[in-house]
Amino acid sequence: MSKLFRSTGLVAGLVLLAVSVFGHPSAQAADTKKSEIVMTVGEMCGGCVKKITKRFEGVEGVAKLQCSIEKKSVVLTPKPNVRFSPKGVWEIMESIGKTPTKMITPSGTFTSKPKT
């Protein structure tokens, strides 16, 4: 039964990780940089990096994922014309036991779970 809830939670996280389309193609490179999400977590080790990388591998729209053990941070870069939901990303991190202590997004900076 708990596996069902975990699977449902992960699916809900992916659904919340909705993407929206930007307008002008010439602004794609700038939009990608502007739409990065930078997260700080409490602890980070090699196992954490593997877990985070594996979890985001299947997420559509991810162009690049960088984890820093030294900085205890994760930088999520979307593909051009993609913008991630801060709440969806937060919930994905929560689902693998890496709740962010701080998340910087184009929508603002969060130290608790975003509402959207």
Biotite code that builds the C-alpha atoms (Angstrom):
import biotite.structure as struc

atoms = struc.array([
    struc.Atom([0.000, 0.000, 0.000], chain_id="A", res_id=1, res_name="MET", atom_name="CA", element="C"),
    struc.Atom([2.823, 2.442, 0.826], chain_id="A", res_id=2, res_name="SER", atom_name="CA", element="C"),
    struc.Atom([4.381, 1.766, -2.601], chain_id="A", res_id=3, res_name="LYS", atom_name="CA", element="C"),
    struc.Atom([1.110, 2.893, -4.190], chain_id="A", res_id=4, res_name="LEU", atom_name="CA", element="C"),
    struc.Atom([1.224, 6.149, -2.235], chain_id="A", res_id=5, res_name="PHE", atom_name="CA", element="C"),
    struc.Atom([4.886, 6.707, -3.134], chain_id="A", res_id=6, res_name="ARG", atom_name="CA", element="C"),
    struc.Atom([4.183, 6.093, -6.820], chain_id="A", res_id=7, res_name="SER", atom_name="CA", element="C"),
    struc.Atom([1.139, 8.349, -6.718], chain_id="A", res_id=8, res_name="THR", atom_name="CA", element="C"),
    struc.Atom([3.187, 11.053, -5.001], chain_id="A", res_id=9, res_name="GLY", atom_name="CA", element="C"),
    struc.Atom([5.908, 10.852, -7.636], chain_id="A", res_id=10, res_name="LEU", atom_name="CA", element="C"),
    struc.Atom([3.364, 11.035, -10.444], chain_id="A", res_id=11, res_name="VAL", atom_name="CA", element="C"),
    struc.Atom([1.724, 14.019, -8.761], chain_id="A", res_id=12, res_name="ALA", atom_name="CA", element="C"),
    struc.Atom([5.149, 15.658, -8.500], chain_id="A", res_id=13, res_name="GLY", atom_name="CA", element="C"),
    struc.Atom([5.739, 15.171, -12.202], chain_id="A", res_id=14, res_name="LEU", atom_name="CA", element="C"),
    struc.Atom([2.306, 16.573, -13.024], chain_id="A", res_id=15, res_name="VAL", atom_name="CA", element="C"),
    struc.Atom([3.040, 19.601, -10.846], chain_id="A", res_id=16, res_name="LEU", atom_name="CA", element="C"),
    struc.Atom([6.312, 20.014, -12.690], chain_id="A", res_id=17, res_name="LEU", atom_name="CA", element="C"),
    struc.Atom([4.270, 21.554, -15.475], chain_id="A", res_id=18, res_name="ALA", atom_name="CA", element="C"),
    struc.Atom([6.065, 23.402, -18.205], chain_id="A", res_id=19, res_name="VAL", atom_name="CA", element="C"),
    struc.Atom([4.954, 26.511, -20.019], chain_id="A", res_id=20, res_name="SER", atom_name="CA", element="C"),
    struc.Atom([6.046, 27.860, -23.374], chain_id="A", res_id=21, res_name="VAL", atom_name="CA", element="C"),
    struc.Atom([7.838, 31.189, -23.765], chain_id="A", res_id=22, res_name="PHE", atom_name="CA", element="C"),
    struc.Atom([7.152, 33.356, -26.783], chain_id="A", res_id=23, res_name="GLY", atom_name="CA", element="C"),
    struc.Atom([10.117, 34.741, -28.705], chain_id="A", res_id=24, res_name="HIS", atom_name="CA", element="C"),
    struc.Atom([12.759, 32.289, -30.066], chain_id="A", res_id=25, res_name="PRO", atom_name="CA", element="C"),
    struc.Atom([15.618, 34.836, -30.019], chain_id="A", res_id=26, res_name="SER", atom_name="CA", element="C"),
    struc.Atom([15.326, 35.092, -26.256], chain_id="A", res_id=27, res_name="ALA", atom_name="CA", element="C"),
    struc.Atom([15.713, 31.324, -25.719], chain_id="A", res_id=28, res_name="GLN", atom_name="CA", element="C"),
    struc.Atom([19.283, 31.387, -24.370], chain_id="A", res_id=29, res_name="ALA", atom_name="CA", element="C"),
    struc.Atom([18.502, 34.215, -21.954], chain_id="A", res_id=30, res_name="ALA", atom_name="CA", element="C"),
    struc.Atom([15.244, 32.531, -20.946], chain_id="A", res_id=31, res_name="ASP", atom_name="CA", element="C"),
    struc.Atom([17.070, 29.289, -20.145], chain_id="A", res_id=32, res_name="THR", atom_name="CA", element="C"),
    struc.Atom([19.485, 31.094, -17.796], chain_id="A", res_id=33, res_name="LYS", atom_name="CA", element="C"),
    struc.Atom([16.649, 33.096, -16.250], chain_id="A", res_id=34, res_name="LYS", atom_name="CA", element="C"),
    struc.Atom([14.587, 29.967, -15.686], chain_id="A", res_id=35, res_name="SER", atom_name="CA", element="C"),
    struc.Atom([17.260, 28.027, -13.752], chain_id="A", res_id=36, res_name="GLU", atom_name="CA", element="C"),
    struc.Atom([16.343, 26.771, -10.308], chain_id="A", res_id=37, res_name="ILE", atom_name="CA", element="C"),
    struc.Atom([19.096, 26.766, -7.679], chain_id="A", res_id=38, res_name="VAL", atom_name="CA", element="C"),
    struc.Atom([18.501, 24.757, -4.515], chain_id="A", res_id=39, res_name="MET", atom_name="CA", element="C"),
    struc.Atom([20.497, 24.386, -1.329], chain_id="A", res_id=40, res_name="THR", atom_name="CA", element="C"),
    struc.Atom([20.036, 21.246, 0.763], chain_id="A", res_id=41, res_name="VAL", atom_name="CA", element="C"),
    struc.Atom([21.129, 20.438, 4.321], chain_id="A", res_id=42, res_name="GLY", atom_name="CA", element="C"),
    struc.Atom([23.483, 17.570, 3.479], chain_id="A", res_id=43, res_name="GLU", atom_name="CA", element="C"),
    struc.Atom([24.972, 16.312, 0.202], chain_id="A", res_id=44, res_name="MET", atom_name="CA", element="C"),
    struc.Atom([27.085, 13.235, -0.514], chain_id="A", res_id=45, res_name="CYS", atom_name="CA", element="C"),
    struc.Atom([27.847, 11.020, -3.493], chain_id="A", res_id=46, res_name="GLY", atom_name="CA", element="C"),
    struc.Atom([24.775, 8.907, -2.770], chain_id="A", res_id=47, res_name="GLY", atom_name="CA", element="C"),
    struc.Atom([22.616, 12.043, -2.714], chain_id="A", res_id=48, res_name="CYS", atom_name="CA", element="C"),
    struc.Atom([23.996, 13.113, -6.092], chain_id="A", res_id=49, res_name="VAL", atom_name="CA", element="C"),
    struc.Atom([23.120, 9.695, -7.567], chain_id="A", res_id=50, res_name="LYS", atom_name="CA", element="C"),
    struc.Atom([19.628, 9.802, -6.081], chain_id="A", res_id=51, res_name="LYS", atom_name="CA", element="C"),
    struc.Atom([18.942, 13.347, -7.341], chain_id="A", res_id=52, res_name="ILE", atom_name="CA", element="C"),
    struc.Atom([20.380, 12.612, -10.793], chain_id="A", res_id=53, res_name="THR", atom_name="CA", element="C"),
    struc.Atom([18.356, 9.411, -11.158], chain_id="A", res_id=54, res_name="LYS", atom_name="CA", element="C"),
    struc.Atom([15.141, 11.148, -10.083], chain_id="A", res_id=55, res_name="ARG", atom_name="CA", element="C"),
    struc.Atom([15.475, 14.020, -12.565], chain_id="A", res_id=56, res_name="PHE", atom_name="CA", element="C"),
    struc.Atom([16.662, 11.808, -15.482], chain_id="A", res_id=57, res_name="GLU", atom_name="CA", element="C"),
    struc.Atom([13.092, 11.000, -16.487], chain_id="A", res_id=58, res_name="GLY", atom_name="CA", element="C"),
    struc.Atom([11.703, 14.513, -16.104], chain_id="A", res_id=59, res_name="VAL", atom_name="CA", element="C"),
    struc.Atom([10.797, 15.999, -19.459], chain_id="A", res_id=60, res_name="GLU", atom_name="CA", element="C"),
    struc.Atom([12.267, 19.418, -20.125], chain_id="A", res_id=61, res_name="GLY", atom_name="CA", element="C"),
    struc.Atom([15.484, 19.059, -18.095], chain_id="A", res_id=62, res_name="VAL", atom_name="CA", element="C"),
    struc.Atom([18.490, 20.240, -20.132], chain_id="A", res_id=63, res_name="ALA", atom_name="CA", element="C"),
    struc.Atom([21.107, 20.015, -17.384], chain_id="A", res_id=64, res_name="LYS", atom_name="CA", element="C"),
    struc.Atom([21.394, 19.078, -13.732], chain_id="A", res_id=65, res_name="LEU", atom_name="CA", element="C"),
    struc.Atom([24.431, 20.014, -11.634], chain_id="A", res_id=66, res_name="GLN", atom_name="CA", element="C"),
    struc.Atom([24.987, 18.870, -8.054], chain_id="A", res_id=67, res_name="CYS", atom_name="CA", element="C"),
    struc.Atom([27.737, 20.249, -5.834], chain_id="A", res_id=68, res_name="SER", atom_name="CA", element="C"),
    struc.Atom([28.728, 18.269, -2.766], chain_id="A", res_id=69, res_name="ILE", atom_name="CA", element="C"),
    struc.Atom([30.898, 21.159, -1.528], chain_id="A", res_id=70, res_name="GLU", atom_name="CA", element="C"),
    struc.Atom([28.163, 23.805, -1.870], chain_id="A", res_id=71, res_name="LYS", atom_name="CA", element="C"),
    struc.Atom([25.352, 21.384, -0.960], chain_id="A", res_id=72, res_name="LYS", atom_name="CA", element="C"),
    struc.Atom([23.493, 22.679, -3.993], chain_id="A", res_id=73, res_name="SER", atom_name="CA", element="C"),
    struc.Atom([21.548, 21.570, -7.044], chain_id="A", res_id=74, res_name="VAL", atom_name="CA", element="C"),
    struc.Atom([21.149, 23.652, -10.217], chain_id="A", res_id=75, res_name="VAL", atom_name="CA", element="C"),
    struc.Atom([18.326, 22.598, -12.515], chain_id="A", res_id=76, res_name="LEU", atom_name="CA", element="C"),
    struc.Atom([18.499, 24.070, -16.030], chain_id="A", res_id=77, res_name="THR", atom_name="CA", element="C"),
    struc.Atom([15.466, 23.634, -18.288], chain_id="A", res_id=78, res_name="PRO", atom_name="CA", element="C"),
    struc.Atom([15.500, 23.167, -22.035], chain_id="A", res_id=79, res_name="LYS", atom_name="CA", element="C"),
    struc.Atom([14.702, 26.273, -24.110], chain_id="A", res_id=80, res_name="PRO", atom_name="CA", element="C"),
    struc.Atom([11.071, 27.373, -23.836], chain_id="A", res_id=81, res_name="ASN", atom_name="CA", element="C"),
    struc.Atom([10.552, 25.359, -20.638], chain_id="A", res_id=82, res_name="VAL", atom_name="CA", element="C"),
    struc.Atom([9.827, 26.714, -17.177], chain_id="A", res_id=83, res_name="ARG", atom_name="CA", element="C"),
    struc.Atom([9.429, 24.465, -14.143], chain_id="A", res_id=84, res_name="PHE", atom_name="CA", element="C"),
    struc.Atom([6.914, 24.833, -11.349], chain_id="A", res_id=85, res_name="SER", atom_name="CA", element="C"),
    struc.Atom([8.792, 25.669, -8.110], chain_id="A", res_id=86, res_name="PRO", atom_name="CA", element="C"),
    struc.Atom([6.266, 23.618, -6.121], chain_id="A", res_id=87, res_name="LYS", atom_name="CA", element="C"),
    struc.Atom([6.697, 20.629, -8.445], chain_id="A", res_id=88, res_name="GLY", atom_name="CA", element="C"),
    struc.Atom([10.492, 20.706, -8.185], chain_id="A", res_id=89, res_name="VAL", atom_name="CA", element="C"),
    struc.Atom([10.288, 21.110, -4.385], chain_id="A", res_id=90, res_name="TRP", atom_name="CA", element="C"),
    struc.Atom([7.982, 18.076, -4.169], chain_id="A", res_id=91, res_name="GLU", atom_name="CA", element="C"),
    struc.Atom([10.300, 15.956, -6.301], chain_id="A", res_id=92, res_name="ILE", atom_name="CA", element="C"),
    struc.Atom([13.194, 16.821, -3.982], chain_id="A", res_id=93, res_name="MET", atom_name="CA", element="C"),
    struc.Atom([11.002, 16.005, -0.952], chain_id="A", res_id=94, res_name="GLU", atom_name="CA", element="C"),
    struc.Atom([10.064, 12.636, -2.483], chain_id="A", res_id=95, res_name="SER", atom_name="CA", element="C"),
    struc.Atom([13.714, 11.532, -2.376], chain_id="A", res_id=96, res_name="ILE", atom_name="CA", element="C"),
    struc.Atom([14.362, 12.912, 1.104], chain_id="A", res_id=97, res_name="GLY", atom_name="CA", element="C"),
    struc.Atom([16.278, 16.018, -0.001], chain_id="A", res_id=98, res_name="LYS", atom_name="CA", element="C"),
    struc.Atom([13.964, 18.845, 1.068], chain_id="A", res_id=99, res_name="THR", atom_name="CA", element="C"),
    struc.Atom([15.558, 22.142, -0.010], chain_id="A", res_id=100, res_name="PRO", atom_name="CA", element="C"),
    struc.Atom([16.581, 24.607, 2.686], chain_id="A", res_id=101, res_name="THR", atom_name="CA", element="C"),
    struc.Atom([16.498, 27.367, 0.052], chain_id="A", res_id=102, res_name="LYS", atom_name="CA", element="C"),
    struc.Atom([15.259, 27.514, -3.534], chain_id="A", res_id=103, res_name="MET", atom_name="CA", element="C"),
    struc.Atom([15.959, 30.399, -5.910], chain_id="A", res_id=104, res_name="ILE", atom_name="CA", element="C"),
    struc.Atom([13.665, 30.471, -8.954], chain_id="A", res_id=105, res_name="THR", atom_name="CA", element="C"),
    struc.Atom([12.512, 33.010, -11.536], chain_id="A", res_id=106, res_name="PRO", atom_name="CA", element="C"),
    struc.Atom([9.325, 33.264, -9.423], chain_id="A", res_id=107, res_name="SER", atom_name="CA", element="C"),
    struc.Atom([11.205, 34.192, -6.256], chain_id="A", res_id=108, res_name="GLY", atom_name="CA", element="C"),
    struc.Atom([13.228, 32.743, -3.401], chain_id="A", res_id=109, res_name="THR", atom_name="CA", element="C"),
    struc.Atom([11.676, 30.150, -1.110], chain_id="A", res_id=110, res_name="PHE", atom_name="CA", element="C"),
    struc.Atom([12.719, 28.716, 2.256], chain_id="A", res_id=111, res_name="THR", atom_name="CA", element="C"),
    struc.Atom([9.528, 26.669, 2.571], chain_id="A", res_id=112, res_name="SER", atom_name="CA", element="C"),
    struc.Atom([7.405, 24.780, 0.049], chain_id="A", res_id=113, res_name="LYS", atom_name="CA", element="C"),
    struc.Atom([6.070, 27.146, -2.653], chain_id="A", res_id=114, res_name="PRO", atom_name="CA", element="C"),
    struc.Atom([2.305, 27.353, -3.098], chain_id="A", res_id=115, res_name="LYS", atom_name="CA", element="C"),
    struc.Atom([2.552, 27.144, -6.908], chain_id="A", res_id=116, res_name="THR", atom_name="CA", element="C"),
])
